[in-house]
Amino acid sequence: MRAAKQKKASEQARKDRIAALKAAALAESSNIRSPIDAAPVGMADGTGNEAGVSAIAFVQEFIQQQWSFSKYQATGAPEAEVKLFYNAEGTLLHYKFLKKSENSIFDDSLLRAIAKSRQLPQELPEAMSFEIVFNLKDMLAKP
């Protein structure tokens, strides 16, 4: 009986400690100030009043997440430019290479990433087309 009371008291003390730590973290986070008081929200090239990244940055990042390529497969610094056409629901309608990289392995890997990106995880503000440059340096820098 005594062990059960001690266990219950210990559990309550642990819950109280967790609640106190959460309250302290919340109080501390509300005191954090930006070094720039009127820092803009969103992208420098943004239009409208939405916070967040631009649609082109979102699409480029999403395709890069779908991409896989070993730096050992490339020679030089391959770079390709692609024009992508998405509808407002985030479905890829069409794409075309504006400039191929001259490295067929790189171009094929980019095509596979585009194919995996035929449906974006979220809608776009409207039907849009994007001209995006993909290069090995930026794509290998992804986390």
Backbone bond lengths (Angstrom), bond angles and torsions (degrees), N, CA, C in turn:
res aa  C-N    CA-C-N  psi(-1)  N-CA   C-N-CA  omega(-1)  CA-C   N-CA-C  phi
1 M - - - 1.446 - - 1.530 109.93 -
2 R 1.323 115.19 -44.40 1.461 120.32 -179.26 1.527 110.42 -65.33
3 A 1.338 117.36 -39.51 1.465 121.76 179.10 1.531 110.39 -63.80
4 A 1.309 116.70 -38.60 1.463 120.73 179.16 1.522 110.69 -65.61
5 K 1.354 116.86 -40.00 1.467 120.52 178.40 1.526 110.25 -66.04
6 Q 1.344 116.10 -41.09 1.466 119.87 179.21 1.533 110.28 -63.95
7 K 1.327 115.95 -42.08 1.459 120.37 179.73 1.527 110.50 -63.31
8 K 1.340 116.07 -42.72 1.459 120.78 179.21 1.531 110.81 -64.89
9 A 1.340 116.50 -42.23 1.464 120.90 178.74 1.528 110.52 -65.30
10 S 1.325 116.62 -40.26 1.461 121.45 178.81 1.530 110.60 -64.07
11 E 1.320 116.51 -43.01 1.460 121.58 178.69 1.528 110.71 -63.69
12 Q 1.333 117.29 -41.62 1.459 121.08 178.67 1.525 110.61 -65.60
13 A 1.338 116.69 -40.19 1.469 120.53 178.17 1.533 110.05 -62.73
14 R 1.332 116.82 -40.08 1.464 121.44 178.50 1.532 110.36 -64.09
15 K 1.325 117.33 -43.96 1.466 121.17 178.49 1.525 111.25 -63.45
16 D 1.343 116.62 -40.49 1.465 120.79 178.12 1.523 110.67 -63.72
17 R 1.331 116.56 -40.38 1.471 121.48 -179.95 1.530 110.09 -65.32
18 I 1.326 116.71 -42.72 1.470 120.74 178.36 1.524 110.33 -62.72
19 A 1.325 117.13 -43.58 1.467 121.08 178.92 1.523 110.69 -62.29
20 A 1.341 116.84 -40.81 1.467 120.70 179.12 1.523 110.67 -65.40
21 L 1.332 117.57 -41.11 1.465 121.08 178.92 1.528 111.24 -65.71
22 K 1.332 117.11 -40.84 1.467 120.43 177.64 1.525 110.90 -62.83
23 A 1.329 116.40 -42.19 1.467 120.53 179.17 1.524 110.50 -64.24
24 A 1.339 116.86 -41.57 1.465 120.73 179.34 1.529 110.62 -65.13
25 A 1.333 117.39 -41.14 1.463 120.98 178.97 1.523 110.79 -64.72
26 L 1.325 116.98 -41.00 1.459 120.91 178.52 1.527 110.91 -64.35
27 A 1.322 116.75 -43.29 1.466 120.78 179.44 1.524 110.53 -64.12
28 E 1.326 116.93 -40.77 1.460 120.44 -179.44 1.524 111.13 -68.33
29 S 1.329 117.12 -40.34 1.465 119.57 -178.48 1.527 111.52 -68.17
30 S 1.311 118.31 -28.48 1.464 119.90 178.72 1.525 111.80 -75.89
31 N 1.330 117.52 -14.92 1.465 121.34 179.09 1.520 112.95 -92.68
32 I 1.325 117.68 -5.79 1.460 120.83 -179.00 1.522 108.64 -73.92
33 R 1.306 116.04 129.39 1.465 122.50 -179.43 1.524 109.64 -114.16
34 S 1.302 115.67 143.64 1.453 120.79 175.24 1.524 108.41 -71.33
35 P 1.341 118.16 141.80 1.465 119.29 176.65 1.524 111.93 -65.31
36 I 1.323 116.51 -19.59 1.461 121.68 177.05 1.520 106.69 -117.98
37 D 1.320 116.34 111.30 1.463 120.18 -173.97 1.520 113.88 -59.42
38 A 1.304 117.29 -43.84 1.459 119.94 -175.63 1.524 110.91 -107.64
39 A 1.323 116.72 44.52 1.463 120.32 -179.02 1.525 109.51 -62.78
40 P 1.326 117.31 133.33 1.461 119.40 179.37 1.525 110.75 -71.44
41 V 1.307 115.71 152.77 1.456 121.68 178.40 1.513 107.60 -108.04
42 G 1.316 117.77 135.03 1.455 121.39 177.62 1.511 111.87 106.39
43 M 1.315 115.71 -155.94 1.455 122.61 -175.72 1.527 109.84 -103.01
44 A 1.325 115.55 151.41 1.461 120.60 -179.83 1.523 111.78 -62.24
45 D 1.336 116.27 -33.17 1.458 119.73 -179.06 1.523 112.65 -92.72
46 G 1.317 116.68 11.14 1.461 121.42 -175.70 1.515 113.15 -70.26
47 T 1.316 114.55 155.52 1.459 121.17 173.83 1.510 106.94 -126.41
48 G 1.285 117.31 153.63 1.461 120.09 -179.74 1.514 111.42 84.82
49 N 1.320 115.80 -162.74 1.454 119.71 -174.68 1.526 112.91 -120.83
50 E 1.342 118.10 14.56 1.448 119.63 179.85 1.520 110.57 -76.89
51 A 1.320 115.43 140.92 1.456 120.20 174.09 1.517 108.07 -85.76
52 G 1.310 116.57 151.14 1.461 120.18 175.68 1.510 112.17 119.59
53 V 1.319 114.87 -173.02 1.456 120.42 -177.03 1.520 110.59 -82.36
54 S 1.323 115.46 159.82 1.462 120.02 177.98 1.524 109.59 -71.08
55 A 1.308 115.81 160.44 1.464 120.87 -179.09 1.522 110.86 -61.45
56 I 1.335 117.51 -39.92 1.465 119.77 -179.00 1.530 110.98 -65.25
57 A 1.325 117.25 -40.22 1.471 120.16 178.01 1.524 110.27 -65.26
58 F 1.325 116.61 -38.89 1.465 121.04 178.60 1.524 110.70 -63.17
59 V 1.337 117.13 -48.35 1.464 121.23 -178.22 1.527 110.45 -64.08
60 Q 1.327 116.82 -45.03 1.464 120.00 -179.87 1.529 110.64 -60.99
61 E 1.308 117.31 -45.00 1.466 121.10 179.45 1.526 110.88 -64.21
62 F 1.319 117.24 -40.44 1.467 120.00 -179.97 1.525 110.75 -63.59
63 I 1.330 117.35 -43.27 1.467 120.11 178.45 1.523 110.25 -64.35
64 Q 1.324 117.12 -41.44 1.464 120.01 179.08 1.521 111.34 -62.55
65 Q 1.319 118.22 -33.10 1.464 120.82 177.16 1.526 111.11 -67.67
66 Q 1.322 117.66 -27.56 1.463 121.78 179.76 1.527 111.92 -84.57
67 W 1.316 116.81 -10.02 1.453 123.15 -170.56 1.516 111.56 -87.26
68 S 1.322 116.39 140.77 1.463 120.34 172.08 1.522 108.25 -138.37
69 F 1.310 115.12 131.91 1.460 121.66 -176.85 1.514 107.41 -163.82
70 S 1.294 116.68 135.46 1.460 120.49 178.20 1.521 109.56 -90.20
71 K 1.311 116.22 136.47 1.470 119.36 178.52 1.520 111.14 -61.99
72 Y 1.327 117.25 -19.04 1.458 121.22 -179.62 1.526 112.03 -78.66
73 Q 1.336 117.19 -11.57 1.459 120.88 178.12 1.524 111.98 -86.25
74 A 1.305 117.06 -10.46 1.457 120.35 -173.33 1.518 111.35 -107.07
75 T 1.301 114.16 147.03 1.456 120.10 169.98 1.517 105.94 -118.58
76 G 1.302 116.02 139.05 1.452 119.65 -178.02 1.514 111.67 74.15
77 A 1.313 115.08 -147.70 1.464 120.82 -178.88 1.524 108.43 -128.49
78 P 1.332 117.72 78.29 1.466 119.51 -177.01 1.526 112.40 -61.88
79 E 1.330 113.89 144.03 1.463 120.71 179.82 1.523 107.77 -148.01
80 A 1.316 116.00 134.12 1.465 120.98 179.14 1.521 108.91 -131.51
81 E 1.326 115.53 148.42 1.464 120.86 176.85 1.525 108.09 -117.44
82 V 1.333 115.00 128.85 1.463 120.91 -175.42 1.523 109.29 -127.27
83 K 1.326 116.02 139.93 1.465 120.87 172.87 1.522 107.09 -104.43
84 L 1.333 115.95 125.07 1.462 122.91 -177.23 1.521 109.22 -116.16
85 F 1.315 116.45 140.99 1.462 122.23 178.81 1.529 108.40 -120.65
86 Y 1.324 116.69 116.14 1.470 122.50 178.81 1.520 109.51 -117.39
87 N 1.343 116.68 146.06 1.461 119.53 172.44 1.534 108.84 -86.13
88 A 1.320 116.74 177.07 1.468 120.92 -176.10 1.526 112.50 -65.11
89 E 1.332 117.03 -22.92 1.473 120.27 179.08 1.522 111.85 -81.04
90 G 1.338 117.61 -3.59 1.459 121.34 179.06 1.514 113.89 86.64
91 T 1.330 116.89 21.79 1.464 121.30 178.71 1.524 109.26 -98.54
92 L 1.322 116.54 130.35 1.461 121.85 177.89 1.522 109.11 -69.58
93 L 1.321 116.33 122.69 1.458 121.29 -179.93 1.522 111.38 -94.50
94 H 1.336 115.68 -37.86 1.461 120.42 -173.55 1.522 108.09 -165.54
95 Y 1.312 115.82 153.73 1.458 120.64 172.05 1.518 108.27 -146.18
96 K 1.320 116.65 156.94 1.462 120.46 173.23 1.522 108.83 -152.35
97 F 1.316 114.40 145.79 1.456 120.14 175.85 1.520 108.42 -76.90
98 L 1.310 116.38 126.55 1.458 120.82 172.11 1.522 109.08 -87.67
99 K 1.349 114.86 -31.32 1.466 120.79 177.84 1.524 107.62 -152.13
100 K 1.327 116.41 122.13 1.460 119.71 176.35 1.524 108.92 -84.66
101 S 1.315 115.53 163.51 1.463 120.41 -173.33 1.523 114.10 -86.05
102 E 1.310 118.91 -10.20 1.462 123.93 -172.98 1.527 111.58 71.82
103 N 1.330 117.06 10.50 1.466 122.45 173.18 1.527 105.60 -125.02
104 S 1.324 116.48 102.97 1.466 120.18 -173.15 1.525 112.06 -62.65
105 I 1.325 118.09 -31.78 1.468 120.51 179.06 1.527 109.91 -66.58
106 F 1.330 116.98 -42.78 1.467 121.61 177.47 1.530 109.77 -63.02
107 D 1.335 116.74 -47.49 1.467 120.75 -179.24 1.529 111.26 -61.43
108 D 1.336 117.08 -41.75 1.470 120.35 178.47 1.522 111.48 -63.64
109 S 1.334 116.47 -39.72 1.475 119.05 179.15 1.521 110.38 -66.24
110 L 1.323 116.76 -35.61 1.464 120.91 177.21 1.535 110.42 -67.57
111 L 1.322 117.17 -40.09 1.471 120.66 176.70 1.526 111.23 -60.92
112 R 1.330 117.09 -41.13 1.473 120.11 178.16 1.530 110.56 -63.59
113 A 1.335 116.85 -40.67 1.469 120.35 178.86 1.528 110.65 -65.09
114 I 1.321 116.91 -40.22 1.472 120.69 177.94 1.526 109.94 -64.37
115 A 1.335 116.96 -41.91 1.469 120.51 178.54 1.527 110.89 -61.50
116 K 1.319 117.35 -38.58 1.467 120.71 178.09 1.524 111.30 -70.27
117 S 1.326 116.30 -18.52 1.468 121.62 -176.98 1.521 111.84 -101.61
118 R 1.329 117.01 20.72 1.470 118.89 -177.22 1.522 112.37 -66.83
119 Q 1.338 117.21 -19.67 1.467 120.43 174.24 1.525 108.12 -128.18
120 L 1.322 116.73 115.62 1.462 121.36 178.66 1.526 109.44 -74.03
121 P 1.325 117.38 153.61 1.465 119.84 -179.39 1.526 113.96 -73.22
122 Q 1.315 117.20 -8.21 1.466 120.20 177.04 1.522 109.25 -146.62
123 E 1.312 114.99 161.51 1.458 120.49 179.96 1.523 110.41 -73.17
124 L 1.317 115.54 160.80 1.460 122.42 174.24 1.526 108.16 -100.55
125 P 1.337 117.57 161.74 1.468 119.26 179.80 1.528 112.94 -61.24
126 E 1.345 116.40 -28.25 1.462 122.72 -179.64 1.525 107.95 -165.35
127 A 1.321 117.64 173.68 1.465 120.37 173.42 1.525 107.38 -62.34
128 M 1.322 116.27 133.24 1.462 119.59 -173.30 1.520 110.90 -142.03
129 S 1.329 114.90 154.48 1.460 120.68 170.03 1.523 107.23 -121.32
130 F 1.314 115.13 146.54 1.460 121.32 -176.93 1.519 109.18 -131.60
131 E 1.319 116.60 136.72 1.461 121.72 169.32 1.518 105.69 -106.59
132 I 1.331 115.85 112.87 1.460 120.58 -173.93 1.519 109.45 -122.82
133 V 1.328 115.58 134.21 1.459 122.21 175.17 1.520 107.89 -96.98
134 F 1.312 115.88 124.46 1.458 122.18 177.10 1.519 107.48 -111.12
135 N 1.333 116.07 125.55 1.455 118.45 175.88 1.520 109.84 -130.54
136 L 1.318 115.26 158.11 1.458 121.10 -174.00 1.523 111.77 -61.25
137 K 1.319 116.72 -41.36 1.471 120.26 -177.25 1.526 111.09 -59.15
138 D 1.329 117.36 -50.38 1.466 120.79 -179.20 1.523 111.79 -66.42
139 M 1.314 116.45 -38.23 1.456 119.32 -176.18 1.524 112.04 -72.61
140 L 1.325 117.19 -31.72 1.465 119.44 176.55 1.520 111.53 -77.73
141 A 1.332 117.42 -17.41 1.467 121.25 179.85 1.516 112.17 -79.21
142 K 1.335 117.45 -7.64 1.469 119.55 -179.50 1.523 109.57 -63.43
143 P 1.351 116.87 150.35 1.469 119.42 -178.21 1.508 112.67 -69.38
